[in-house]
């Protein structure tokens, strides 16, 4: 009897109770949808682990994906990092109080670029450029039944489409972050020397002050996590795209938003867990 009441149309209930019933039914659908989405992503992760057993399928495709994801993104990553590094340098110089040593500009630029803006902005930019491309490519193959054709030809679609992109992202994003860190600091130095009244020797003194190798390792750990998150989330959305061009568009937009949010979440978690080791 309870089941029958719960599935009755809302309009059949008294008017006074309809608002409450609608609220709880929406909450129920949202909760079920959330758990369903988590379960589907866990199963997709299981499929990826299974697909790793077929290196003959995905290894030949890793290099082309590394070029598409990494090499083609180098100019964009460098440009974003350079502008950010230059702006940070100028802002710090002109916000300083009188009497503070100018070497603090180099120290601040190094810390902000390497520890935060370098990996974070590179990850966000790549989520928009590479993540959207991944989702659109795989989603188009899904709606045009090319994935079904791969299964007919005895290819594992996950090993053929997903695994090469994940490996390439995990490998190439740290390399892009290295470029971003280097050019961000160099751009900060050029801006400080050419625009502000900071000498190169003062800037370099600040860059060397308190430097520790773990700062670079910290940046690369972030980059690796961001690369894995972008590839995993975007390939999932593309692989489970609904039919039609509209479905591909929705999946692409959803993938960029979700991957960007998870980049911010991973950035916060990494800082929470590893920031204490950056002291000294």
MARFI-347762 format. One line per field, with one value per residue (C-alpha): residue number from 1; residue in three letters; x, y, z. Coordinates in steps of 0.5 Angstrom, whole numbers, plus 500, padded with zeros to 3 digits. Each point is the difference from the previous one (the first is absolute). Layout:
<rs>
num = NUM, ... $
residuo = ALA, ... $
u = X, ... $
v = Y, ... $
w = Z, ... $
</rs>
This chain:
<rs>
num = 1, 2, 3, 4, 5, 6, 7, 8, 9, 10, 11, 12, 13, 14, 15, 16, 17, 18, 19, 20, 21, 22, 23, 24, 25, 26, 27, 28, 29, 30, 31, 32, 33, 34, 35, 36, 37, 38, 39, 40, 41, 42, 43, 44, 45, 46, 47, 48, 49, 50, 51, 52, 53, 54, 55, 56, 57, 58, 59, 60, 61, 62, 63, 64, 65, 66, 67, 68, 69, 70, 71, 72, 73, 74, 75, 76, 77, 78, 79, 80, 81, 82, 83, 84, 85, 86, 87, 88, 89, 90, 91, 92, 93, 94, 95, 96, 97, 98, 99, 100, 101, 102, 103, 104, 105, 106, 107, 108, 109, 110, 111, 112, 113, 114, 115, 116, 117, 118, 119, 120, 121, 122, 123, 124, 125, 126, 127, 128, 129, 130, 131, 132, 133, 134, 135, 136, 137, 138, 139, 140, 141, 142, 143, 144, 145, 146, 147, 148, 149, 150, 151, 152, 153, 154, 155, 156, 157, 158, 159, 160, 161, 162, 163, 164, 165, 166, 167, 168, 169, 170, 171, 172, 173, 174, 175, 176, 177, 178, 179, 180, 181, 182, 183, 184, 185, 186, 187, 188, 189, 190, 191, 192, 193, 194, 195, 196, 197, 198, 199, 200, 201, 202, 203, 204, 205, 206, 207, 208, 209, 210, 211, 212, 213, 214, 215, 216, 217, 218, 219, 220, 221, 222, 223, 224, 225, 226, 227, 228, 229, 230, 231, 232, 233, 234, 235, 236, 237, 238, 239, 240, 241, 242, 243, 244, 245, 246, 247, 248, 249, 250, 251, 252, 253, 254, 255, 256, 257, 258, 259, 260, 261, 262, 263, 264, 265, 266, 267, 268, 269, 270, 271, 272, 273, 274, 275, 276, 277, 278, 279, 280 $
residuo = UNK, UNK, UNK, UNK, UNK, UNK, UNK, UNK, UNK, UNK, UNK, UNK, UNK, UNK, UNK, UNK, UNK, UNK, UNK, UNK, UNK, UNK, UNK, UNK, UNK, UNK, UNK, UNK, UNK, UNK, UNK, UNK, UNK, UNK, UNK, UNK, UNK, UNK, UNK, UNK, UNK, UNK, UNK, UNK, UNK, UNK, UNK, UNK, UNK, UNK, UNK, UNK, UNK, UNK, UNK, UNK, UNK, UNK, UNK, UNK, UNK, UNK, UNK, UNK, UNK, UNK, UNK, UNK, UNK, UNK, UNK, UNK, UNK, UNK, UNK, UNK, UNK, UNK, UNK, UNK, UNK, UNK, UNK, UNK, UNK, UNK, UNK, UNK, UNK, UNK, UNK, UNK, UNK, UNK, UNK, UNK, UNK, UNK, UNK, UNK, UNK, UNK, UNK, UNK, UNK, UNK, UNK, UNK, UNK, UNK, UNK, UNK, UNK, UNK, UNK, UNK, UNK, UNK, UNK, UNK, UNK, UNK, UNK, UNK, UNK, UNK, UNK, UNK, UNK, UNK, UNK, UNK, UNK, UNK, UNK, UNK, UNK, UNK, UNK, UNK, UNK, UNK, UNK, UNK, UNK, UNK, UNK, UNK, UNK, UNK, UNK, UNK, UNK, UNK, UNK, UNK, UNK, UNK, UNK, UNK, UNK, UNK, UNK, UNK, UNK, UNK, UNK, UNK, UNK, UNK, UNK, UNK, UNK, UNK, UNK, UNK, UNK, UNK, UNK, UNK, UNK, UNK, UNK, UNK, UNK, UNK, UNK, UNK, UNK, UNK, UNK, UNK, UNK, UNK, UNK, UNK, UNK, UNK, UNK, UNK, UNK, UNK, UNK, UNK, UNK, UNK, UNK, UNK, UNK, UNK, UNK, UNK, UNK, UNK, UNK, UNK, UNK, UNK, UNK, UNK, UNK, UNK, UNK, UNK, UNK, UNK, UNK, UNK, UNK, UNK, UNK, UNK, UNK, UNK, UNK, UNK, UNK, UNK, UNK, UNK, UNK, UNK, UNK, UNK, UNK, UNK, UNK, UNK, UNK, UNK, UNK, UNK, UNK, UNK, UNK, UNK, UNK, UNK, UNK, UNK, UNK, UNK, UNK, UNK, UNK, UNK, UNK, UNK, UNK, UNK, UNK, UNK, UNK, UNK, UNK, UNK, UNK, UNK, UNK, UNK $
u = 500, 506, 503, 494, 499, 507, 499, 493, 500, 501, 494, 496, 502, 497, 502, 503, 505, 502, 505, 504, 499, 503, 506, 501, 500, 505, 504, 499, 502, 506, 503, 499, 503, 506, 501, 499, 505, 505, 499, 500, 507, 503, 498, 503, 506, 500, 499, 507, 504, 497, 502, 507, 502, 499, 507, 500, 493, 502, 508, 500, 495, 504, 505, 494, 496, 506, 502, 492, 500, 507, 504, 494, 498, 507, 499, 494, 503, 506, 496, 495, 506, 504, 494, 498, 508, 500, 494, 502, 507, 497, 494, 505, 505, 495, 496, 507, 501, 506, 506, 499, 505, 499, 502, 493, 498, 504, 498, 492, 500, 504, 495, 494, 502, 503, 495, 494, 498, 505, 496, 494, 499, 503, 495, 494, 502, 501, 494, 497, 504, 502, 494, 495, 503, 501, 492, 498, 504, 498, 493, 500, 502, 495, 494, 502, 501, 507, 501, 495, 505, 506, 496, 498, 507, 502, 504, 499, 497, 503, 507, 500, 497, 500, 507, 504, 497, 501, 507, 502, 497, 503, 507, 499, 497, 506, 504, 496, 500, 508, 499, 495, 504, 507, 496, 496, 506, 504, 494, 500, 507, 499, 494, 504, 506, 497, 494, 502, 506, 502, 507, 502, 504, 495, 495, 504, 502, 493, 499, 506, 498, 497, 499, 499, 500, 493, 497, 501, 498, 493, 499, 501, 495, 495, 501, 499, 494, 497, 502, 497, 493, 500, 501, 495, 494, 500, 501, 494, 496, 501, 500, 493, 497, 493, 498, 500, 504, 496, 503, 507, 499, 497, 506, 505, 498, 499, 507, 503, 496, 501, 507, 502, 496, 504, 507, 498, 498, 506, 504, 497, 501, 508, 501, 497, 504, 507, 500, 503, 506, 502, 502, 507 $
v = 500, 505, 498, 502, 507, 502, 499, 503, 507, 506, 503, 494, 503, 505, 507, 501, 495, 500, 505, 496, 493, 504, 502, 493, 497, 505, 498, 493, 500, 505, 495, 494, 504, 501, 493, 498, 504, 498, 493, 501, 504, 494, 495, 504, 500, 493, 499, 505, 495, 494, 504, 501, 492, 502, 504, 497, 505, 506, 501, 502, 505, 503, 504, 504, 501, 503, 505, 502, 501, 503, 502, 504, 503, 503, 507, 501, 497, 505, 506, 499, 499, 506, 505, 498, 500, 507, 503, 496, 504, 507, 499, 498, 505, 506, 497, 500, 504, 505, 497, 493, 497, 499, 493, 498, 501, 494, 496, 501, 499, 493, 498, 502, 497, 494, 498, 502, 504, 496, 493, 503, 505, 495, 494, 505, 502, 493, 498, 505, 498, 493, 498, 502, 497, 493, 501, 502, 495, 494, 502, 501, 493, 498, 503, 498, 493, 499, 498, 494, 499, 499, 495, 496, 500, 497, 506, 502, 508, 502, 497, 503, 507, 501, 497, 504, 507, 498, 498, 506, 505, 497, 501, 506, 505, 500, 502, 505, 503, 500, 504, 505, 500, 502, 505, 503, 502, 502, 505, 502, 502, 504, 504, 501, 503, 503, 503, 501, 502, 493, 498, 493, 498, 502, 496, 494, 501, 499, 494, 496, 502, 494, 496, 493, 494, 498, 506, 498, 493, 502, 504, 494, 496, 505, 499, 493, 500, 505, 496, 494, 503, 504, 494, 495, 505, 502, 493, 498, 505, 499, 493, 500, 506, 499, 500, 506, 506, 504, 494, 501, 507, 499, 495, 504, 506, 496, 497, 506, 503, 493, 500, 507, 499, 494, 503, 505, 495, 496, 507, 501, 493, 500, 506, 497, 494, 502, 508, 498, 497, 506, 504, 502 $
w = 500, 502, 493, 496, 504, 499, 492, 500, 495, 504, 498, 503, 507, 504, 498, 507, 499, 493, 502, 505, 495, 494, 505, 503, 493, 497, 506, 498, 493, 501, 505, 496, 494, 504, 502, 493, 498, 505, 498, 493, 501, 504, 495, 495, 504, 500, 493, 499, 505, 495, 494, 503, 498, 493, 498, 493, 499, 504, 500, 492, 501, 506, 496, 496, 506, 504, 494, 499, 508, 502, 494, 497, 506, 502, 497, 503, 507, 499, 498, 506, 505, 497, 501, 507, 502, 498, 503, 506, 500, 499, 505, 505, 499, 500, 506, 505, 505, 501, 502, 498, 497, 492, 500, 503, 493, 497, 506, 500, 492, 501, 506, 496, 493, 502, 506, 498, 493, 496, 501, 501, 494, 496, 502, 499, 493, 498, 503, 495, 494, 501, 504, 495, 494, 504, 501, 493, 497, 504, 500, 493, 499, 505, 496, 493, 503, 498, 507, 499, 494, 504, 504, 494, 497, 507, 503, 507, 499, 507, 498, 493, 502, 508, 502, 495, 502, 507, 500, 495, 505, 506, 497, 496, 505, 505, 494, 498, 507, 500, 494, 503, 507, 496, 496, 505, 504, 494, 498, 508, 499, 494, 502, 507, 496, 494, 503, 508, 503, 502, 498, 497, 506, 505, 496, 500, 507, 502, 495, 504, 507, 503, 494, 501, 495, 503, 498, 493, 502, 503, 493, 496, 505, 499, 492, 500, 504, 496, 493, 503, 502, 493, 496, 505, 500, 493, 497, 505, 497, 493, 501, 503, 495, 499, 492, 496, 499, 506, 504, 498, 502, 506, 502, 498, 504, 506, 499, 501, 506, 504, 498, 502, 507, 501, 498, 506, 505, 498, 501, 507, 502, 498, 504, 506, 500, 497, 502, 507, 496, 496, 506, 501 $
</rs>
